[in-house]
Amino acid sequence: MRSTERAATLHEELDSIGAAAAPGEPFARAALDLIASAGLVGLVVPEEVGGSDLPLVEVVETWSELSRADGSIGWCAFASDSALAYFGAYLPEEGVAEVFRGVDGPGTLPVMAGQFAPNGTGTPSGRGWSVDGDFRFGSGMLHADWAGAGFFTAPTDGSDAAYLMGCFPADLIEPRGNWDVLGLRSTCSIDYGVHGVEIPAVRTFDFFAPTVHRGSAKHHLGVIPLTAAGHAAWAIGVSRRMLDELAAVATATTRMGASAPLAESEHFCIEFARLESRQRAARAWALESAGRAEEECAALGGPPTALTADLLRQACVHANREAVEIARVAYGLAGTAALRDGALQRCFRDLHAGAQHYFASDLPSVDLSRTLLTAGVHHG
């Protein structure tokens, strides 16, 4: 059974766990245990450190399916998987021996969470760096075994600063909470402090130029394009759930003053078909871009071209922006069925929260346009 099909079998249980989570509190750990027991952890993690390292198109489809069950659970699943993939592929042997100690296949992989924006500073200390900083959005942190942090180095020998990503045991953070939000309310994307945490150099890698020590072609994508694939998958899955819920409402609801259910209204049918078109088109571009990026890395034996990387990032932006518009129109079409708490409202809130992320921002659009205009390329 493919990973996507295994993810689909978890739908009802994950949906129930997600719906039961209190606002601002993490969803129950049982959700991650279910995902692990189904062999759906480590989808992009190198096989050499216990991951599955599946083709990126299948990974996107699987993360989408988990996100269809619940936005918060799907978000934490792809975020942890992506972070583990970075450290599994880019750390030297001594580093992976520490992070992946005791791992015996995907079901035993650790959970990783953290913010990798360079909000910390590392000063030379012992075998590596002493890191201090204030971080936010550590999605899934209260379930994590390892915490991650991005930081700029502050060398004392006059050398240039570097932008590194490092990891350390999660119990070394100072949790600060502060997750009273509109959507993605159960990801527990808390603020956290890091004070004098020692991170050995072997547990760090260069954000902009990581060395691929192990893994497959997809690991040459680097942090930003690979993460974009995850955010695209998430938006595709949650928007799919939004439309599934709307379809259920349409067949069971007759609006006040109407003589037939919504599903028999020509206006509703036209709008629903247009929403389906937008969702399916966003999904198709995300899958195409992910597949093409991995194929190019394999052909080149290294990173993809700037155009290919930018197209994958823009496909992510497009999927998230389209998902928000789908949510907005669907919410209106559903009427009072979407007014009360439930799956429709949860998807609406989650999609609007996800669209605030860096990976749904305008920057990838600027980068893609400049790449296209500079090269004079029309990419089919």
C-alpha atoms as a printed R data frame, in Angstrom:
    type eleno elety resid chain resno       x      y       z
1   ATOM     1    CA   MET     A     1   0.000  0.000   0.000
2   ATOM     2    CA   ARG     A     2   1.400  3.394  -1.008
3   ATOM     3    CA   SER     A     3   2.082  5.937   1.712
4   ATOM     4    CA   THR     A     4  -0.792  8.123   0.491
5   ATOM     5    CA   GLU     A     5  -3.243  5.259   0.880
6   ATOM     6    CA   ARG     A     6  -1.922  4.491   4.374
7   ATOM     7    CA   ALA     A     7  -2.406  8.137   5.299
8   ATOM     8    CA   ALA     A     8  -6.009  7.987   4.096
9   ATOM     9    CA   THR     A     9  -6.763  5.120   6.484
10  ATOM    10    CA   LEU     A    10  -5.895  7.418   9.411
11  ATOM    11    CA   HIS     A    11  -8.359 10.114   8.381
12  ATOM    12    CA   GLU     A    12 -11.134  9.552  10.894
13  ATOM    13    CA   GLU     A    13  -8.816  9.082  13.874
14  ATOM    14    CA   LEU     A    14  -6.664 12.106  13.060
15  ATOM    15    CA   ASP     A    15  -9.749 14.213  12.386
16  ATOM    16    CA   SER     A    16 -11.165 13.255  15.785
17  ATOM    17    CA   ILE     A    17  -7.905 14.064  17.591
18  ATOM    18    CA   GLY     A    18  -7.596 17.403  15.808
19  ATOM    19    CA   ALA     A    19 -11.192 18.392  16.565
20  ATOM    20    CA   ALA     A    20 -10.738 17.528  20.254
21  ATOM    21    CA   ALA     A    21  -7.666 19.734  20.773
22  ATOM    22    CA   ALA     A    22  -8.244 22.805  22.929
23  ATOM    23    CA   PRO     A    23  -7.383 26.164  21.310
24  ATOM    24    CA   GLY     A    24  -3.765 27.049  21.976
25  ATOM    25    CA   GLU     A    25  -2.976 23.576  23.307
26  ATOM    26    CA   PRO     A    26  -1.147 20.922  21.294
27  ATOM    27    CA   PHE     A    27  -3.131 18.103  19.745
28  ATOM    28    CA   ALA     A    28  -2.719 14.786  21.561
29  ATOM    29    CA   ARG     A    29   0.568 12.953  21.051
30  ATOM    30    CA   ALA     A    30  -1.539  9.988  19.930
31  ATOM    31    CA   ALA     A    31  -1.767 11.626  16.478
32  ATOM    32    CA   LEU     A    32   1.991 11.436  15.954
33  ATOM    33    CA   ASP     A    33   2.029  7.875  17.295
34  ATOM    34    CA   LEU     A    34  -0.612  6.877  14.723
35  ATOM    35    CA   ILE     A    35   1.386  8.468  11.918
36  ATOM    36    CA   ALA     A    36   4.550  6.713  13.097
37  ATOM    37    CA   SER     A    37   2.851  3.321  13.435
38  ATOM    38    CA   ALA     A    38   1.635  3.651   9.846
39  ATOM    39    CA   GLY     A    39   5.219  4.181   8.671
40  ATOM    40    CA   LEU     A    40   4.535  7.773   7.667
41  ATOM    41    CA   VAL     A    41   7.356  9.471   9.581
42  ATOM    42    CA   GLY     A    42  10.592 10.305   7.801
43  ATOM    43    CA   LEU     A    43   9.127 10.443   4.303
44  ATOM    44    CA   VAL     A    44  11.937 12.731   3.105
45  ATOM    45    CA   VAL     A    45  14.574 11.583   5.618
46  ATOM    46    CA   PRO     A    46  17.544  9.701   4.111
47  ATOM    47    CA   GLU     A    47  17.354  5.912   4.357
48  ATOM    48    CA   GLU     A    48  20.857  5.867   5.863
49  ATOM    49    CA   VAL     A    49  19.505  7.371   9.089
50  ATOM    50    CA   GLY     A    50  16.222  5.440   9.231
51  ATOM    51    CA   GLY     A    51  13.937  7.380   6.908
52  ATOM    52    CA   SER     A    52  11.885  6.262   3.916
53  ATOM    53    CA   ASP     A    53  13.186  8.872   1.427
54  ATOM    54    CA   LEU     A    54  10.225  8.484  -0.914
55  ATOM    55    CA   PRO     A    55   9.882 10.263  -4.279
56  ATOM    56    CA   LEU     A    56   8.954 13.888  -3.656
57  ATOM    57    CA   VAL     A    57   5.672 13.693  -5.583
58  ATOM    58    CA   GLU     A    58   4.483 10.846  -3.360
59  ATOM    59    CA   VAL     A    59   5.630 12.765  -0.292
60  ATOM    60    CA   VAL     A    60   3.600 15.823  -1.308
61  ATOM    61    CA   GLU     A    61   0.537 13.650  -1.868
62  ATOM    62    CA   THR     A    62   0.972 11.974   1.525
63  ATOM    63    CA   TRP     A    63   1.507 15.188   3.465
64  ATOM    64    CA   SER     A    64  -1.593 16.523   1.695
65  ATOM    65    CA   GLU     A    65  -3.628 13.557   2.875
66  ATOM    66    CA   LEU     A    66  -2.500 13.992   6.488
67  ATOM    67    CA   SER     A    67  -3.359 17.690   6.268
68  ATOM    68    CA   ARG     A    68  -6.785 16.878   4.848
69  ATOM    69    CA   ALA     A    69  -7.542 15.092   8.112
70  ATOM    70    CA   ASP     A    70  -6.469 18.055  10.239
71  ATOM    71    CA   GLY     A    71  -4.504 21.182   9.402
72  ATOM    72    CA   SER     A    72  -2.564 21.376  12.662
73  ATOM    73    CA   ILE     A    73  -1.563 17.715  12.628
74  ATOM    74    CA   GLY     A    74  -0.571 17.830   8.963
75  ATOM    75    CA   TRP     A    75   1.440 21.010   9.535
76  ATOM    76    CA   CYS     A    76   3.474 19.502  12.372
77  ATOM    77    CA   ALA     A    77   3.969 16.251  10.460
78  ATOM    78    CA   PHE     A    78   5.528 17.888   7.404
79  ATOM    79    CA   ALA     A    79   7.495 20.404   9.495
80  ATOM    80    CA   SER     A    80   9.115 17.733  11.663
81  ATOM    81    CA   ASP     A    81   9.794 15.508   8.660
82  ATOM    82    CA   SER     A    82  11.447 18.360   6.761
83  ATOM    83    CA   ALA     A    83  13.640 19.356   9.695
84  ATOM    84    CA   LEU     A    84  14.788 15.777  10.244
85  ATOM    85    CA   ALA     A    85  15.583 15.530   6.532
86  ATOM    86    CA   TYR     A    86  17.890 18.545   6.699
87  ATOM    87    CA   PHE     A    87  19.887 17.227   9.619
88  ATOM    88    CA   GLY     A    88  19.841 13.656   8.325
89  ATOM    89    CA   ALA     A    89  21.257 14.718   4.971
90  ATOM    90    CA   TYR     A    90  23.537 17.616   5.903
91  ATOM    91    CA   LEU     A    91  25.192 16.662   9.206
92  ATOM    92    CA   PRO     A    92  28.516 14.783   9.245
93  ATOM    93    CA   GLU     A    93  28.632 11.249  10.635
94  ATOM    94    CA   GLU     A    94  29.378 12.316  14.216
95  ATOM    95    CA   GLY     A    95  26.377 14.619  14.191
96  ATOM    96    CA   VAL     A    96  23.855 12.100  12.841
97  ATOM    97    CA   ALA     A    97  25.147  9.520  15.324
98  ATOM    98    CA   GLU     A    98  23.952 11.842  18.108
99  ATOM    99    CA   VAL     A    99  20.639 12.991  16.618
100 ATOM   100    CA   PHE     A   100  19.569  9.610  15.251
101 ATOM   101    CA   ARG     A   101  20.911  7.446  18.074
102 ATOM   102    CA   GLY     A   102  18.715  4.370  18.658
103 ATOM   103    CA   VAL     A   103  16.695  4.827  15.450
104 ATOM   104    CA   ASP     A   104  15.592  1.544  13.905
105 ATOM   105    CA   GLY     A   105  13.372  2.530  10.991
106 ATOM   106    CA   PRO     A   106  10.826  5.318  10.416
107 ATOM   107    CA   GLY     A   107   8.640  4.387  13.378
108 ATOM   108    CA   THR     A   108  11.446  5.162  15.808
109 ATOM   109    CA   LEU     A   109  12.601  8.487  14.375
110 ATOM   110    CA   PRO     A   110  12.672 11.432  16.802
111 ATOM   111    CA   VAL     A   111  10.318 14.406  16.574
112 ATOM   112    CA   MET     A   112  11.998 17.709  15.694
113 ATOM   113    CA   ALA     A   113  10.612 21.245  15.899
114 ATOM   114    CA   GLY     A   114  11.962 24.770  15.780
115 ATOM   115    CA   GLN     A   115  12.318 28.032  13.946
116 ATOM   116    CA   PHE     A   116  15.163 28.205  11.514
117 ATOM   117    CA   ALA     A   117  15.145 31.938  10.809
118 ATOM   118    CA   PRO     A   118  18.449 33.338  12.135
119 ATOM   119    CA   ASN     A   119  17.046 34.785  15.366
120 ATOM   120    CA   GLY     A   120  19.992 33.650  17.456
121 ATOM   121    CA   THR     A   121  23.704 34.390  17.825
122 ATOM   122    CA   GLY     A   122  26.392 31.774  18.286
123 ATOM   123    CA   THR     A   123  29.735 32.577  19.886
124 ATOM   124    CA   PRO     A   124  32.678 30.128  19.715
125 ATOM   125    CA   SER     A   125  32.635 27.665  22.601
126 ATOM   126    CA   GLY     A   126  34.371 24.331  23.006
127 ATOM   127    CA   ARG     A   127  33.541 22.071  20.046
128 ATOM   128    CA   GLY     A   128  31.108 24.508  18.502
129 ATOM   129    CA   TRP     A   129  28.856 27.374  19.477
130 ATOM   130    CA   SER     A   130  27.126 28.812  22.515
131 ATOM   131    CA   VAL     A   131  23.777 30.016  21.204
132 ATOM   132    CA   ASP     A   132  21.449 32.693  22.555
133 ATOM   133    CA   GLY     A   133  18.268 33.901  20.904
134 ATOM   134    CA   ASP     A   134  14.549 34.478  20.920
135 ATOM   135    CA   PHE     A   135  12.561 32.239  18.611
136 ATOM   136    CA   ARG     A   136   8.932 31.866  17.544
137 ATOM   137    CA   PHE     A   137   6.715 29.370  15.764
138 ATOM   138    CA   GLY     A   138   8.328 26.182  17.061
139 ATOM   139    CA   SER     A   139   5.477 24.119  15.589
140 ATOM   140    CA   GLY     A   140   4.989 20.930  17.594
141 ATOM   141    CA   MET     A   141   7.663 21.906  20.111
142 ATOM   142    CA   LEU     A   142   5.888 20.427  23.133
143 ATOM   143    CA   HIS     A   143   5.970 17.012  21.425
144 ATOM   144    CA   ALA     A   144   9.579 17.369  20.238
145 ATOM   145    CA   ASP     A   145  12.676 15.396  21.168
146 ATOM   146    CA   TRP     A   146  15.017 17.790  19.372
147 ATOM   147    CA   ALA     A   147  14.769 21.549  18.934
148 ATOM   148    CA   GLY     A   148  16.217 23.477  16.040
149 ATOM   149    CA   ALA     A   149  17.411 27.047  15.788
150 ATOM   150    CA   GLY     A   150  18.877 29.250  13.087
151 ATOM   151    CA   PHE     A   151  21.672 31.590  14.131
152 ATOM   152    CA   PHE     A   152  24.409 33.861  12.885
153 ATOM   153    CA   THR     A   153  27.871 33.099  14.166
154 ATOM   154    CA   ALA     A   154  29.893 35.789  15.933
155 ATOM   155    CA   PRO     A   155  33.492 34.687  15.318
156 ATOM   156    CA   THR     A   156  36.165 36.144  17.604
157 ATOM   157    CA   ASP     A   157  38.983 35.681  15.085
158 ATOM   158    CA   GLY     A   158  37.782 38.309  12.617
159 ATOM   159    CA   SER     A   159  36.352 35.793  10.118
160 ATOM   160    CA   ASP     A   160  33.035 36.353   8.415
161 ATOM   161    CA   ALA     A   161  29.798 35.434  10.143
162 ATOM   162    CA   ALA     A   162  27.927 32.375   8.886
163 ATOM   163    CA   TYR     A   163  24.236 31.519   8.898
164 ATOM   164    CA   LEU     A   164  23.936 28.099  10.498
165 ATOM   165    CA   MET     A   165  21.146 25.758  11.458
166 ATOM   166    CA   GLY     A   166  21.742 23.732  14.601
167 ATOM   167    CA   CYS     A   167  19.840 21.315  16.820
168 ATOM   168    CA   PHE     A   168  19.869 20.365  20.492
169 ATOM   169    CA   PRO     A   169  17.675 18.452  22.981
170 ATOM   170    CA   ALA     A   170  14.251 20.085  23.194
171 ATOM   171    CA   ASP     A   171  14.265 20.191  27.002
172 ATOM   172    CA   LEU     A   172  16.922 22.931  26.823
173 ATOM   173    CA   ILE     A   173  14.517 25.568  25.497
174 ATOM   174    CA   GLU     A   174  12.730 28.150  27.614
175 ATOM   175    CA   PRO     A   175   9.059 27.750  26.532
176 ATOM   176    CA   ARG     A   176   7.115 31.021  26.532
177 ATOM   177    CA   GLY     A   177   3.748 30.004  25.092
178 ATOM   178    CA   ASN     A   178   2.045 32.920  23.318
179 ATOM   179    CA   TRP     A   179  -0.069 30.908  20.862
180 ATOM   180    CA   ASP     A   180  -3.493 32.527  21.095
181 ATOM   181    CA   VAL     A   181  -4.256 32.651  17.391
182 ATOM   182    CA   LEU     A   182  -6.967 32.513  14.737
183 ATOM   183    CA   GLY     A   183  -5.927 29.320  12.962
184 ATOM   184    CA   LEU     A   184  -3.531 26.384  13.279
185 ATOM   185    CA   ARG     A   185  -4.451 26.650  16.926
186 ATOM   186    CA   SER     A   186  -3.206 23.193  17.890
187 ATOM   187    CA   THR     A   187   0.271 23.265  16.346
188 ATOM   188    CA   CYS     A   188   1.572 24.773  19.594
189 ATOM   189    CA   SER     A   189   3.841 27.062  17.588
190 ATOM   190    CA   ILE     A   190   5.138 28.671  20.735
191 ATOM   191    CA   ASP     A   191   7.713 31.348  21.364
192 ATOM   192    CA   TYR     A   192  10.833 29.972  23.028
193 ATOM   193    CA   GLY     A   193  14.121 31.283  24.339
194 ATOM   194    CA   VAL     A   194  17.587 29.774  23.948
195 ATOM   195    CA   HIS     A   195  20.220 30.837  26.471
196 ATOM   196    CA   GLY     A   196  23.793 29.591  26.469
197 ATOM   197    CA   VAL     A   197  22.880 26.336  24.747
198 ATOM   198    CA   GLU     A   198  25.971 24.510  23.549
199 ATOM   199    CA   ILE     A   199  25.626 23.223  20.007
200 ATOM   200    CA   PRO     A   200  28.600 21.213  18.709
201 ATOM   201    CA   ALA     A   201  29.710 22.128  15.203
202 ATOM   202    CA   VAL     A   202  28.890 18.589  14.078
203 ATOM   203    CA   ARG     A   203  25.226 19.330  14.795
204 ATOM   204    CA   THR     A   204  25.142 22.387  12.523
205 ATOM   205    CA   PHE     A   205  25.162 23.017   8.792
206 ATOM   206    CA   ASP     A   206  25.415 26.039   6.506
207 ATOM   207    CA   PHE     A   207  21.921 27.242   5.622
208 ATOM   208    CA   PHE     A   208  22.853 28.585   2.199
209 ATOM   209    CA   ALA     A   209  25.411 25.965   1.155
210 ATOM   210    CA   PRO     A   210  24.803 22.669   2.971
211 ATOM   211    CA   THR     A   211  26.982 19.693   2.112
212 ATOM   212    CA   VAL     A   212  24.897 16.663   1.144
213 ATOM   213    CA   HIS     A   213  26.539 13.806   3.062
214 ATOM   214    CA   ARG     A   214  23.786 11.264   2.420
215 ATOM   215    CA   GLY     A   215  20.307 10.928   0.974
216 ATOM   216    CA   SER     A   216  18.986 11.190  -2.558
217 ATOM   217    CA   ALA     A   217  18.623 13.743  -5.332
218 ATOM   218    CA   LYS     A   218  15.900 15.715  -3.525
219 ATOM   219    CA   HIS     A   219  18.304 16.670  -0.737
220 ATOM   220    CA   HIS     A   220  20.225 18.822  -3.214
221 ATOM   221    CA   LEU     A   221  17.181 21.119  -3.274
222 ATOM   222    CA   GLY     A   222  18.299 22.716  -0.019
223 ATOM   223    CA   VAL     A   223  16.191 24.019   2.811
224 ATOM   224    CA   ILE     A   224  13.948 26.559   1.072
225 ATOM   225    CA   PRO     A   225  12.683 24.608  -1.993
226 ATOM   226    CA   LEU     A   226  12.221 21.411   0.033
227 ATOM   227    CA   THR     A   227  10.272 23.283   2.690
228 ATOM   228    CA   ALA     A   228   8.158 24.927  -0.020
229 ATOM   229    CA   ALA     A   229   7.060 21.474  -1.164
230 ATOM   230    CA   GLY     A   230   5.759 20.844   2.348
231 ATOM   231    CA   HIS     A   231   3.810 24.081   2.580
232 ATOM   232    CA   ALA     A   232   2.291 23.444  -0.843
233 ATOM   233    CA   ALA     A   233   1.240 19.950   0.226
234 ATOM   234    CA   TRP     A   234  -0.383 21.336   3.352
235 ATOM   235    CA   ALA     A   235  -2.447 23.953   1.481
236 ATOM   236    CA   ILE     A   236  -3.573 21.378  -1.074
237 ATOM   237    CA   GLY     A   237  -4.741 19.000   1.648
238 ATOM   238    CA   VAL     A   238  -6.649 21.539   3.746
239 ATOM   239    CA   SER     A   239  -8.320 23.130   0.708
240 ATOM   240    CA   ARG     A   240  -9.343 19.636  -0.446
241 ATOM   241    CA   ARG     A   241 -11.018 19.075   2.931
242 ATOM   242    CA   MET     A   242 -12.763 22.442   2.652
243 ATOM   243    CA   LEU     A   243 -14.333 21.403  -0.638
244 ATOM   244    CA   ASP     A   244 -15.222 17.930   0.612
245 ATOM   245    CA   GLU     A   245 -17.063 19.482   3.541
246 ATOM   246    CA   LEU     A   246 -18.801 21.985   1.275
247 ATOM   247    CA   ALA     A   247 -20.020 19.149  -0.957
248 ATOM   248    CA   ALA     A   248 -21.498 17.394   2.067
249 ATOM   249    CA   VAL     A   249 -23.283 20.585   3.120
250 ATOM   250    CA   ALA     A   250 -24.648 21.135  -0.385
251 ATOM   251    CA   THR     A   251 -26.457 17.810  -0.527
252 ATOM   252    CA   ALA     A   252 -27.930 18.140   2.976
253 ATOM   253    CA   THR     A   253 -28.832 21.827   3.205
254 ATOM   254    CA   THR     A   254 -31.711 23.843   1.838
255 ATOM   255    CA   ARG     A   255 -31.237 27.551   2.398
256 ATOM   256    CA   MET     A   256 -34.133 29.583   3.789
257 ATOM   257    CA   GLY     A   257 -36.529 30.544   0.988
258 ATOM   258    CA   ALA     A   258 -35.117 27.941  -1.411
259 ATOM   259    CA   SER     A   259 -37.172 25.062  -2.790
260 ATOM   260    CA   ALA     A   260 -34.324 22.559  -3.149
261 ATOM   261    CA   PRO     A   261 -30.938 21.682  -1.616
262 ATOM   262    CA   LEU     A   262 -27.895 23.788  -2.495
263 ATOM   263    CA   ALA     A   263 -26.619 21.003  -4.737
264 ATOM   264    CA   GLU     A   264 -29.551 21.604  -7.092
265 ATOM   265    CA   SER     A   265 -28.852 25.316  -7.421
266 ATOM   266    CA   GLU     A   266 -27.254 26.212 -10.739
267 ATOM   267    CA   HIS     A   267 -25.423 29.130  -9.119
268 ATOM   268    CA   PHE     A   268 -23.952 26.843  -6.470
269 ATOM   269    CA   CYS     A   269 -22.930 24.244  -9.050
270 ATOM   270    CA   ILE     A   270 -21.102 26.839 -11.156
271 ATOM   271    CA   GLU     A   271 -19.252 28.240  -8.158
272 ATOM   272    CA   PHE     A   272 -18.391 24.772  -6.856
273 ATOM   273    CA   ALA     A   273 -16.988 23.710 -10.225
274 ATOM   274    CA   ARG     A   274 -14.819 26.817 -10.330
275 ATOM   275    CA   LEU     A   275 -13.480 26.110  -6.833
276 ATOM   276    CA   GLU     A   276 -12.733 22.520  -7.814
277 ATOM   277    CA   SER     A   277 -10.872 23.785 -10.871
278 ATOM   278    CA   ARG     A   278  -8.721 26.113  -8.793
279 ATOM   279    CA   GLN     A   279  -7.890 23.453  -6.227
280 ATOM   280    CA   ARG     A   280  -7.047 20.809  -8.799
281 ATOM   281    CA   ALA     A   281  -4.941 23.228 -10.858
282 ATOM   282    CA   ALA     A   282  -2.924 24.263  -7.778
283 ATOM   283    CA   ARG     A   283  -2.373 20.612  -6.898
284 ATOM   284    CA   ALA     A   284  -1.279 19.757 -10.436
285 ATOM   285    CA   TRP     A   285   1.297 22.558 -10.555
286 ATOM   286    CA   ALA     A   286   2.693 21.686  -7.133
287 ATOM   287    CA   LEU     A   287   3.127 18.032  -8.096
288 ATOM   288    CA   GLU     A   288   4.621 18.944 -11.476
289 ATOM   289    CA   SER     A   289   7.095 21.363  -9.896
290 ATOM   290    CA   ALA     A   290   8.116 18.935  -7.165
291 ATOM   291    CA   GLY     A   291   8.670 16.122  -9.648
292 ATOM   292    CA   ARG     A   292  10.607 18.297 -12.058
293 ATOM   293    CA   ALA     A   293  12.833 19.670  -9.286
294 ATOM   294    CA   GLU     A   294  13.774 16.201  -8.056
295 ATOM   295    CA   GLU     A   295  14.408 14.969 -11.596
296 ATOM   296    CA   GLU     A   296  16.667 17.931 -12.318
297 ATOM   297    CA   CYS     A   297  18.688 17.379  -9.139
298 ATOM   298    CA   ALA     A   298  19.185 13.760 -10.196
299 ATOM   299    CA   ALA     A   299  20.262 14.762 -13.699
300 ATOM   300    CA   LEU     A   300  22.660 17.454 -12.503
301 ATOM   301    CA   GLY     A   301  23.977 15.548  -9.504
302 ATOM   302    CA   GLY     A   302  23.538 18.716  -7.468
303 ATOM   303    CA   PRO     A   303  21.254 21.693  -6.854
304 ATOM   304    CA   PRO     A   304  18.594 22.592  -9.423
305 ATOM   305    CA   THR     A   305  18.713 25.692 -11.575
306 ATOM   306    CA   ALA     A   306  17.452 28.928 -10.067
307 ATOM   307    CA   LEU     A   307  14.427 28.791 -12.374
308 ATOM   308    CA   THR     A   308  13.393 25.318 -11.236
309 ATOM   309    CA   ALA     A   309  13.799 26.222  -7.570
310 ATOM   310    CA   ASP     A   310  11.835 29.450  -8.055
311 ATOM   311    CA   LEU     A   311   9.021 27.634  -9.863
312 ATOM   312    CA   LEU     A   312   8.644 25.201  -6.961
313 ATOM   313    CA   ARG     A   313   8.535 28.075  -4.481
314 ATOM   314    CA   GLN     A   314   5.969 29.941  -6.591
315 ATOM   315    CA   ALA     A   315   3.834 26.816  -6.920
316 ATOM   316    CA   CYS     A   316   3.768 26.819  -3.117
317 ATOM   317    CA   VAL     A   317   2.695 30.460  -2.997
318 ATOM   318    CA   HIS     A   318   0.026 29.794  -5.613
319 ATOM   319    CA   ALA     A   319  -1.372 26.788  -3.725
320 ATOM   320    CA   ASN     A   320  -1.632 28.786  -0.500
321 ATOM   321    CA   ARG     A   321  -3.168 31.875  -2.113
322 ATOM   322    CA   GLU     A   322  -5.675 29.812  -4.069
323 ATOM   323    CA   ALA     A   323  -6.535 27.871  -0.920
324 ATOM   324    CA   VAL     A   324  -7.422 31.081   0.914
325 ATOM   325    CA   GLU     A   325  -9.709 32.176  -1.908
326 ATOM   326    CA   ILE     A   326 -11.311 28.736  -2.017
327 ATOM   327    CA   ALA     A   327 -11.918 28.972   1.729
328 ATOM   328    CA   ARG     A   328 -13.402 32.454   1.455
329 ATOM   329    CA   VAL     A   329 -15.876 31.557  -1.293
330 ATOM   330    CA   ALA     A   330 -16.732 28.166   0.200
331 ATOM   331    CA   TYR     A   331 -17.447 29.720   3.578
332 ATOM   332    CA   GLY     A   332 -19.950 32.074   1.981
333 ATOM   333    CA   LEU     A   333 -21.603 29.337  -0.054
334 ATOM   334    CA   ALA     A   334 -22.039 27.132   3.025
335 ATOM   335    CA   GLY     A   335 -24.049 29.780   4.859
336 ATOM   336    CA   THR     A   336 -24.838 29.115   8.506
337 ATOM   337    CA   ALA     A   337 -23.409 25.592   8.227
338 ATOM   338    CA   ALA     A   338 -19.969 27.222   8.397
339 ATOM   339    CA   LEU     A   339 -20.878 29.644  11.151
340 ATOM   340    CA   ARG     A   340 -20.548 27.171  14.009
341 ATOM   341    CA   ASP     A   341 -17.402 25.344  15.031
342 ATOM   342    CA   GLY     A   342 -16.646 22.321  12.872
343 ATOM   343    CA   ALA     A   343 -14.451 21.099  10.040
344 ATOM   344    CA   LEU     A   344 -15.449 23.869   7.625
345 ATOM   345    CA   GLN     A   345 -14.630 26.595  10.102
346 ATOM   346    CA   ARG     A   346 -11.422 24.866  11.178
347 ATOM   347    CA   CYS     A   347 -10.219 24.702   7.576
348 ATOM   348    CA   PHE     A   348 -11.174 28.342   7.004
349 ATOM   349    CA   ARG     A   349  -9.148 29.475  10.013
350 ATOM   350    CA   ASP     A   350  -6.184 27.227   9.273
351 ATOM   351    CA   LEU     A   351  -5.866 28.313   5.640
352 ATOM   352    CA   HIS     A   352  -5.887 31.976   6.585
353 ATOM   353    CA   ALA     A   353  -3.245 31.333   9.251
354 ATOM   354    CA   GLY     A   354  -1.046 29.325   6.884
355 ATOM   355    CA   ALA     A   355  -1.186 32.069   4.262
356 ATOM   356    CA   GLN     A   356   0.578 34.430   6.682
357 ATOM   357    CA   HIS     A   357   3.728 32.308   6.538
358 ATOM   358    CA   TYR     A   358   6.916 33.360   4.764
359 ATOM   359    CA   PHE     A   359   6.418 30.548   2.242
360 ATOM   360    CA   ALA     A   360   3.137 32.109   1.103
361 ATOM   361    CA   SER     A   361   4.582 35.622   0.911
362 ATOM   362    CA   ASP     A   362   5.340 37.772  -2.133
363 ATOM   363    CA   LEU     A   363   9.110 37.243  -2.097
364 ATOM   364    CA   PRO     A   364   9.100 34.023  -4.185
365 ATOM   365    CA   SER     A   365   6.983 35.833  -6.795
366 ATOM   366    CA   VAL     A   366   9.555 38.626  -7.031
367 ATOM   367    CA   ASP     A   367  12.392 36.096  -7.310
368 ATOM   368    CA   LEU     A   368  10.644 34.087 -10.036
369 ATOM   369    CA   SER     A   369   9.797 37.165 -12.068
370 ATOM   370    CA   ARG     A   370  13.364 38.450 -11.916
371 ATOM   371    CA   THR     A   371  14.697 35.052 -12.957
372 ATOM   372    CA   LEU     A   372  12.291 34.841 -15.893
373 ATOM   373    CA   LEU     A   373  12.803 38.432 -17.007
374 ATOM   374    CA   THR     A   374  16.588 38.257 -16.728
375 ATOM   375    CA   ALA     A   375  16.829 35.029 -18.673
376 ATOM   376    CA   GLY     A   376  14.066 35.918 -21.108
377 ATOM   377    CA   VAL     A   377  12.710 32.422 -20.588
378 ATOM   378    CA   HIS     A   378   9.149 31.240 -21.118
379 ATOM   379    CA   HIS     A   379   9.049 27.993 -19.200
380 ATOM   380    CA   GLY     A   380   6.524 25.371 -20.242
